[in-house]
Amino acid sequence: MKVKMILPALTEARSPYWRPIKYSLFPPLGLATLAGYLRDDDEIEIQDEHVETLDLSDEPDLVVLEVYITSAYRSYAIADHYRARGAYVVMGGLHVTSMPDEAAAHADSICTGPGEDTWPVFLADFRAGNPQKVYNSTVRTLQGQPLARRDLIKRHLYLVPNSLVVSRGCPHRCDFCYKEAFFKGGNSFYTQTVDDALAQIESLPGKHLYFLDDNIFSDTNFARALFDGMKGMGRVWQAAGTVQSAFDPGLLESAAQSGLRSLFVGFETLSTTNLRDQGKYQNLDRDYNAAIKRLHSLGIMINGSFVFGMDDDDEHTPARTVDWAVRQGMETATFHILTPYPGTALHERLSGEGRITSNNWDIYDTRHVVYSPTQVSPEKLEKGYWQAYQDFYRWSSIFKGAFTKDTLPDRLRHIAYAGGWKKAESVWKCVVQARRVSNLVPLLEAVLSGSKQKSPKT
C-alpha cells in the first residue's frame, strides 16, 4: 500500500510575517508516530509543507492529513485534490476534533482526539475494505505504542530533530487552551512507562532533546523517575512546564541535574482577575518573581508565554508585561492575542455573549483579534501585540535582561540565546534555504550547555 502523510502549511507560511526558522524547528512527529503502525511492506512518505514543496502529482492509495486550525483551508484543498485523483483521504488533529462535521465534508474518514486507539482500528478496517466515516477516541494510553518512524523524517531540515513526547495532555483545565478540547471524551492526561520513555531517549543520536509534552512535570512521580533515569546520559534538554512546577521540592533540581536548560512557562497574564476568569487556577497565589529566580538559580533559561486581550486587560497591558519580563531577566518570550478556538470553554462563553467577530480560521493565529475585547479596541490590541515583540527583543532590552544575571557567562548566554533567536534572521534564512538547518544543532547545544547546574540561592 502506498501511503502519503502530509503536514499542510499553516496560514503564517503564506504571509509576510513568515519566519522560515520558526517552522524548521520540529519535524512532524505525530505523523511519524502514526507511521509506526503501518506494515514494513507499505510504501510511506512524510511531507512537511513548511520545509518542502509538496508533490501533488503522485497517486497514493491513502493520504493522511494532520490539521490545525490555520492550516484547515489548505488541508481541505489538498484533501479535495487527492480525492479527485482517487485516493482515500483520512484527516485528524486539533481542528478535525473541534470541527468534525466541517472536516468530514473533505475526507473519506476522520479521526477525532488522540490517534493511539483510533488509528490502528481505522487501518484494520481500511485493509479489510470497510472503513468507517468517523473514529472517535475514547481509550487513552501510550503503553505498547510502536516507536515513531524517525527514518521517514528528513532530519537535516530541522533544528530540533530530536523532539519527543513521553506524556499526553495536561491535568489542568484552562478555558482558552485548545488542547483541552482535543481530549474530550476520555482521559486528558497519561504517560508512557518510564522504561519506554528512557528507551526512546537512548535511541536518539546527539546530545540535545526537546520534550513536546504540554507539561513535563504534570505527573510528579513519573517526572522524578524520568529525570533520575536521565542523569548521566549527558543530555541537554528543553521542555514546557508551569509556574507551579517551579516550587515542587527537589523536582526542579532533579530536572536540572538531568540536563534541563530551558523551560517554556505559561505565565499568561499578570492579572489575578484574568487567571480566575480563564480557569488558570494553578497560577493563582504563585509568586512569579520567585519562580523565575528559582529557575535561573539552577541555570534554567525561561521562555515566558503571555496572552493579551483578556477581560481585565487594557491597551497598556502589553507594555507593562514586557517591562516586567525584561526586568526579570527572562531570556525569551512568546506573546499571543487571546484566541477563542472552537471547542474550548472560552469559545463557548464568548459565543454565548455574542462576542465572536470572525469564523475565518486563517486568522485564528493568535496575531489577529477575532472577538470583541472589553477594555481595548481590536486595533489597539493588535498594535500592542506587535509592539510587545519589538520592545522585548530590542538590543537594549536584551542587554538589560542579560545584566540582571550575576556572572559574565550567564550574561553572554542570555545575549546569545535571545539575540540568536530574533536578531540573526539572515543567518536563519540562509541555512533554511541551504537545507542545512541541522548543522546548527551543535551551536544550540553549546549555548544551552553554557550554564551548569548551580546551588539555589537562599
Order of alpha helices (4+ residues) and beta strands (2+ residues): beta-alpha-beta-beta-alpha-beta-alpha-alpha-beta-alpha-beta-beta-beta-alpha-beta-alpha-beta-alpha-beta-alpha-beta-alpha-alpha-beta-alpha-beta-alpha-alpha-alpha-alpha-alpha-alpha
